[in-house]
Structure formats: C-alpha cells, structure tokens
Amino acid sequence: MSKARFALGAIIGAVAGVIAGVLTAPKSGKETRADIKDKADELKKQADRKVEDAKRRSKDVADDVRGRAEDYKHRGERVIEDAKREFSNRK
C-alpha cells in the first residue's frame, strides 16, 4: 500500500509542478491553455500505460497463484489416494 501512496503522491506533485510552471511562464493565455492541454494529454498517456502495466502484472500474479493452487490440489489428491491405498493394504 505504501508504494501506491508514494506513486500517487509523486503523480500529484508532478502535476502541481507542471501547473505551477505553466501558469508562471510569460506566455499568452492561448499558449498557456495549449501547454496545459499538451501536458494533460501526456500525463493521461503515462497514466494509461501505468494502468495497463498494473493490469498485466496483476494478471500474471493471478495466473501464478491459480497454477500453484492447482498444483497443490493435485498433490493433495495424490496424498489422499496414497493414504487410501495404504489403508486398504493394511486390512
């Protein structure tokens, strides 16, 4: 959770810095609005890439967990079958 909070804080800080820089630059209103729009588009693209990366990573983790769970299930089934056979052989 702390990594996510740090990333969110970094993004908010970057946005605040960009806005402060753009608003204090000696440009006309039209140029300033164009700069703000360009930066917003750039930040949106970066955020979209991060979201896609997070989705891919979470899918990879879910697939890994699913595979491990399936492996443990099969191991458990083998142990149960072995125990049943052992029990049957003792009778």
C-alpha positions as CSV (number, residue, x, y, z in Angstrom):
1,M,0.0,0.0,0.0
2,S,2.8,2.4,0.8
3,K,4.2,2.1,-2.8
4,A,0.8,3.0,-4.2
5,R,0.6,6.0,-1.9
6,F,4.1,7.1,-2.8
7,A,3.3,6.8,-6.5
8,L,0.1,8.8,-6.1
9,G,1.9,11.5,-4.2
10,A,4.6,11.6,-6.8
11,I,2.0,12.0,-9.6
12,I,0.1,14.7,-7.7
13,G,3.4,16.5,-7.0
14,A,4.4,16.3,-10.7
15,V,1.0,17.7,-11.8
16,A,1.2,20.5,-9.3
17,G,4.8,21.3,-10.5
18,V,3.7,21.3,-14.1
19,I,0.7,23.5,-13.4
20,A,2.8,26.0,-11.4
21,G,5.4,26.1,-14.1
22,V,2.9,26.7,-16.9
23,L,0.9,29.3,-15.0
24,T,4.0,31.3,-14.1
25,A,5.5,31.2,-17.6
26,P,5.4,34.5,-19.5
27,K,3.0,33.3,-22.3
28,S,-0.3,34.4,-23.7
29,G,-3.5,32.8,-22.4
30,K,-3.9,30.8,-25.7
31,E,-0.3,29.4,-25.4
32,T,-0.8,28.6,-21.8
33,R,-4.0,26.7,-22.5
34,A,-2.3,24.8,-25.3
35,D,0.6,23.9,-22.9
36,I,-1.8,22.7,-20.3
37,K,-3.7,20.6,-22.8
38,D,-0.4,19.1,-24.1
39,K,0.8,18.3,-20.6
40,A,-2.6,16.8,-19.6
41,D,-2.5,14.6,-22.7
42,E,1.0,13.5,-21.9
43,L,0.1,12.7,-18.2
44,K,-3.0,10.8,-19.4
45,K,-0.9,8.7,-21.7
46,Q,1.5,8.0,-18.9
47,A,-1.3,7.1,-16.5
48,D,-2.9,4.8,-19.1
49,R,0.5,3.0,-19.6
50,K,0.8,2.5,-15.8
51,V,-2.8,1.2,-15.6
52,E,-2.1,-1.3,-18.4
53,D,1.2,-2.4,-16.7
54,A,-0.6,-2.9,-13.4
55,K,-3.3,-4.9,-15.1
56,R,-0.7,-7.1,-16.8
57,R,1.2,-7.6,-13.6
58,S,-2.0,-8.5,-11.6
59,K,-3.0,-11.0,-14.3
60,D,0.5,-12.6,-14.1
61,V,0.2,-12.9,-10.4
62,A,-3.3,-14.3,-10.6
63,D,-2.2,-16.8,-13.2
64,D,0.7,-17.8,-11.0
65,V,-1.5,-18.2,-7.9
66,R,-4.0,-20.2,-9.9
67,G,-1.3,-22.5,-11.2
68,R,0.1,-23.0,-7.7
69,A,-3.3,-23.7,-6.3
70,E,-3.9,-26.3,-9.0
71,D,-0.6,-27.9,-8.2
72,Y,-1.4,-28.1,-4.5
73,K,-4.8,-29.6,-5.3
74,H,-3.2,-32.3,-7.4
75,R,-0.6,-33.0,-4.7
76,G,-3.3,-33.2,-2.1
77,E,-5.4,-35.6,-4.2
78,R,-2.3,-37.8,-4.7
79,V,-1.6,-37.9,-0.9
80,I,-5.2,-38.8,-0.3
81,E,-5.1,-41.6,-2.9
82,D,-1.9,-42.9,-1.5
83,A,-3.3,-42.9,2.0
84,K,-6.4,-44.8,0.8
85,R,-4.3,-47.4,-0.9
86,E,-2.1,-47.8,2.2
87,F,-5.2,-48.1,4.4
88,S,-6.7,-50.7,2.1
89,N,-3.4,-52.7,2.0
90,R,-3.4,-52.9,5.9
91,K,-6.8,-54.6,6.1
